[in-house]
Amino acid sequence: MEDPQIVSNKKEKTPKSTGGFSRRLFTAVAGLVKWAMGIWFGFTLEEDPRIAQWKASDRGFIILCGHTAEADAAVLLAAVYPRYARFVVGAQQLYKGLQGRLLRMFDVIPRKQFVSDIASVKEMMKTVRDGHVLGMMPEGRVSLDGRPSPVDGSTAKLLKKLGCPVAVLVPEGSYWIKPPYDHKAILRGPLKGHLKVLLEEGEAASLSAEEITDRLNKAIYYDESKALSGTGRRYQNHKGQTMKGVSNLFYLCPSCGAFYTMHQADDRMCCSSCGAGVRLTREMVFLPEKEGLPCTVPDWNDRQLAFEKQFWKEGSALFSVPVTRYVADLKGDAVFRTPEKGLLTLDRSGLSYKGETDHLQIALSDLPGVSADYEDGFIACYEGDIIRRFVLDDVRKTARFVNSLMTLREMDQ
């Protein structure tokens, strides 16, 4: 493998145009989003003075944004303003109606998630070398419990190769404003962004990829529930309701250990097997009805993760679930169609699918993640230009699948 080539950004550059209309549209929308979030959510941005200097210059640099929820994109837009930036987005996002048309007008860089995509990497490098800002969410999917997922080493390799300044953006409140378990909702509550320096220019050359990855994971880490606990800050819709659909995240009862028995009715969530329950609050914490039950989403998920770590220690363990599979082609119209019934299986070797006509086998080492939906109950994975969407019969199985995959990847490293 050839040595990484560090590119200096010390010389003043005039950024090459990526299209005047795209730049003007991006800047106008970013300014509008920042203004609207300030009024609606009281949005504030804490920014390292060094990054303010980067934004005031013509130098290219990278902003890596934490990704706990869809609202992070709006925080990233506001943090970049008034600079123009090119964002890296999942390729399938460019085919979603009005959103897709707007993204194409922004001249975003489409990336096929969870597979090697050399073309997108080359475009990312060109963007920075041309003196533009590059915005990325290196985790690749929204968080199940409001804590970021670990970032793999591919991002560090890109940072070493470019050697440019790198900032980290940590959103605060985005998980609750647009929760992944109820993504149709937009809840009212405080929103902030923390923009801090990760790497100065040329600093990546003196660090290994492992050291950069470790630094990035520490810088991007933020526990939404822990930060909120005891503050009295509230997140709710216009009717004062909150946390609708939160039971989609919980597939294991923390009291009796039963699977898929948690159900929610209004502000109460309980187990249909043992009756143990919690009350939900607008402060986004739980009020347990018996001692020993978790008080936050991460606390509950930690118990689920502990189960998965024990479960997957057995070499012959597997998680198999009936699914309905849909297929979309990115080179075509990218509409999910041709449904068929099949069986999706995750084990120590990787991911497999067996259907009536379609079969898929992906090694665990080639599957760093999947795109997950915790409300509608599906996961999606890529193979070249083909996206397969697997709809599960119980949305809580989606949460278990993602936790199992993260556990297996951790054991595999």
ChimeraX attribute file (.defattr): number of C-alpha atoms within 10 A of each C-alpha:
attribute: neighborCount
match mode: 1-to-1
recipient: residues
	/A:1	3
	/A:2	4
	/A:3	7
	/A:4	14
	/A:5	11
	/A:6	17
	/A:7	16
	/A:8	15
	/A:9	21
	/A:10	11
	/A:11	8
	/A:12	11
	/A:13	15
	/A:14	12
	/A:15	16
	/A:16	11
	/A:17	12
	/A:18	14
	/A:19	11
	/A:20	9
	/A:21	13
	/A:22	20
	/A:23	19
	/A:24	13
	/A:25	15
	/A:26	24
	/A:27	21
	/A:28	14
	/A:29	17
	/A:30	24
	/A:31	18
	/A:32	15
	/A:33	18
	/A:34	21
	/A:35	14
	/A:36	14
	/A:37	18
	/A:38	17
	/A:39	10
	/A:40	12
	/A:41	16
	/A:42	14
	/A:43	20
	/A:44	18
	/A:45	18
	/A:46	13
	/A:47	16
	/A:48	13
	/A:49	12
	/A:50	13
	/A:51	19
	/A:52	12
	/A:53	11
	/A:54	17
	/A:55	19
	/A:56	11
	/A:57	14
	/A:58	19
	/A:59	24
	/A:60	27
	/A:61	27
	/A:62	25
	/A:63	25
	/A:64	22
	/A:65	25
	/A:66	33
	/A:67	27
	/A:68	32
	/A:69	25
	/A:70	18
	/A:71	22
	/A:72	25
	/A:73	20
	/A:74	16
	/A:75	28
	/A:76	27
	/A:77	23
	/A:78	26
	/A:79	24
	/A:80	22
	/A:81	19
	/A:82	15
	/A:83	20
	/A:84	21
	/A:85	28
	/A:86	23
	/A:87	24
	/A:88	20
	/A:89	21
	/A:90	18
	/A:91	19
	/A:92	21
	/A:93	16
	/A:94	20
	/A:95	17
	/A:96	13
	/A:97	9
	/A:98	10
	/A:99	12
	/A:100	15
	/A:101	13
	/A:102	16
	/A:103	20
	/A:104	16
	/A:105	15
	/A:106	23
	/A:107	18
	/A:108	22
	/A:109	23
	/A:110	22
	/A:111	22
	/A:112	22
	/A:113	23
	/A:114	17
	/A:115	15
	/A:116	14
	/A:117	13
	/A:118	11
	/A:119	12
	/A:120	17
	/A:121	16
	/A:122	11
	/A:123	17
	/A:124	26
	/A:125	17
	/A:126	15
	/A:127	23
	/A:128	23
	/A:129	21
	/A:130	18
	/A:131	21
	/A:132	26
	/A:133	26
	/A:134	24
	/A:135	26
	/A:136	24
	/A:137	24
	/A:138	20
	/A:139	21
	/A:140	22
	/A:141	21
	/A:142	25
	/A:143	22
	/A:144	27
	/A:145	26
	/A:146	25
	/A:147	21
	/A:148	22
	/A:149	22
	/A:150	17
	/A:151	19
	/A:152	18
	/A:153	15
	/A:154	12
	/A:155	18
	/A:156	23
	/A:157	18
	/A:158	18
	/A:159	24
	/A:160	23
	/A:161	17
	/A:162	27
	/A:163	24
	/A:164	27
	/A:165	24
	/A:166	24
	/A:167	25
	/A:168	22
	/A:169	29
	/A:170	26
	/A:171	28
	/A:172	26
	/A:173	27
	/A:174	28
	/A:175	27
	/A:176	30
	/A:177	24
	/A:178	21
	/A:179	29
	/A:180	27
	/A:181	27
	/A:182	19
	/A:183	18
	/A:184	10
	/A:185	17
	/A:186	17
	/A:187	22
	/A:188	19
	/A:189	20
	/A:190	20
	/A:191	22
	/A:192	19
	/A:193	22
	/A:194	18
	/A:195	24
	/A:196	20
	/A:197	17
	/A:198	20
	/A:199	20
	/A:200	15
	/A:201	17
	/A:202	20
	/A:203	17
	/A:204	25
	/A:205	17
	/A:206	11
	/A:207	13
	/A:208	13
	/A:209	20
	/A:210	13
	/A:211	14
	/A:212	22
	/A:213	21
	/A:214	16
	/A:215	14
	/A:216	22
	/A:217	18
	/A:218	11
	/A:219	17
	/A:220	24
	/A:221	15
	/A:222	18
	/A:223	15
	/A:224	23
	/A:225	22
	/A:226	16
	/A:227	11
	/A:228	16
	/A:229	14
	/A:230	10
	/A:231	9
	/A:232	10
	/A:233	13
	/A:234	17
	/A:235	22
	/A:236	21
	/A:237	15
	/A:238	9
	/A:239	6
	/A:240	11
	/A:241	15
	/A:242	24
	/A:243	24
	/A:244	18
	/A:245	19
	/A:246	21
	/A:247	23
	/A:248	25
	/A:249	23
	/A:250	24
	/A:251	24
	/A:252	22
	/A:253	24
	/A:254	20
	/A:255	17
	/A:256	12
	/A:257	16
	/A:258	15
	/A:259	15
	/A:260	19
	/A:261	18
	/A:262	25
	/A:263	17
	/A:264	19
	/A:265	11
	/A:266	12
	/A:267	15
	/A:268	17
	/A:269	21
	/A:270	20
	/A:271	22
	/A:272	14
	/A:273	15
	/A:274	14
	/A:275	14
	/A:276	19
	/A:277	23
	/A:278	20
	/A:279	17
	/A:280	23
	/A:281	17
	/A:282	18
	/A:283	20
	/A:284	22
	/A:285	20
	/A:286	21
	/A:287	16
	/A:288	19
	/A:289	14
	/A:290	11
	/A:291	8
	/A:292	9
	/A:293	18
	/A:294	20
	/A:295	18
	/A:296	20
	/A:297	22
	/A:298	19
	/A:299	15
	/A:300	20
	/A:301	22
	/A:302	15
	/A:303	15
	/A:304	21
	/A:305	19
	/A:306	12
	/A:307	15
	/A:308	19
	/A:309	17
	/A:310	10
	/A:311	16
	/A:312	18
	/A:313	13
	/A:314	10
	/A:315	10
	/A:316	10
	/A:317	12
	/A:318	16
	/A:319	16
	/A:320	16
	/A:321	17
	/A:322	18
	/A:323	23
	/A:324	18
	/A:325	26
	/A:326	18
	/A:327	19
	/A:328	19
	/A:329	18
	/A:330	17
	/A:331	8
	/A:332	10
	/A:333	9
	/A:334	19
	/A:335	15
	/A:336	14
	/A:337	13
	/A:338	10
	/A:339	14
	/A:340	15
	/A:341	17
	/A:342	19
	/A:343	18
	/A:344	22
	/A:345	18
	/A:346	20
	/A:347	19
	/A:348	20
	/A:349	16
	/A:350	18
	/A:351	20
	/A:352	16
	/A:353	20
	/A:354	17
	/A:355	16
	/A:356	9
	/A:357	8
	/A:358	11
	/A:359	12
	/A:360	12
	/A:361	12
	/A:362	15
	/A:363	13
	/A:364	18
	/A:365	12
	/A:366	12
	/A:367	17
	/A:368	18
	/A:369	21
	/A:370	18
	/A:371	17
	/A:372	24
	/A:373	22
	/A:374	26
	/A:375	22
	/A:376	18
	/A:377	19
	/A:378	24
	/A:379	20
	/A:380	18
	/A:381	21
	/A:382	20
	/A:383	15
	/A:384	12
	/A:385	15
	/A:386	17
	/A:387	22
	/A:388	19
	/A:389	22
	/A:390	26
	/A:391	22
	/A:392	20
	/A:393	15
	/A:394	18
	/A:395	22
	/A:396	24
	/A:397	23
	/A:398	28
	/A:399	27
	/A:400	20
	/A:401	21
	/A:402	20
	/A:403	21
	/A:404	23
	/A:405	23
	/A:406	20
	/A:407	19
	/A:408	23
	/A:409	17
	/A:410	12
	/A:411	12
	/A:412	11
	/A:413	6
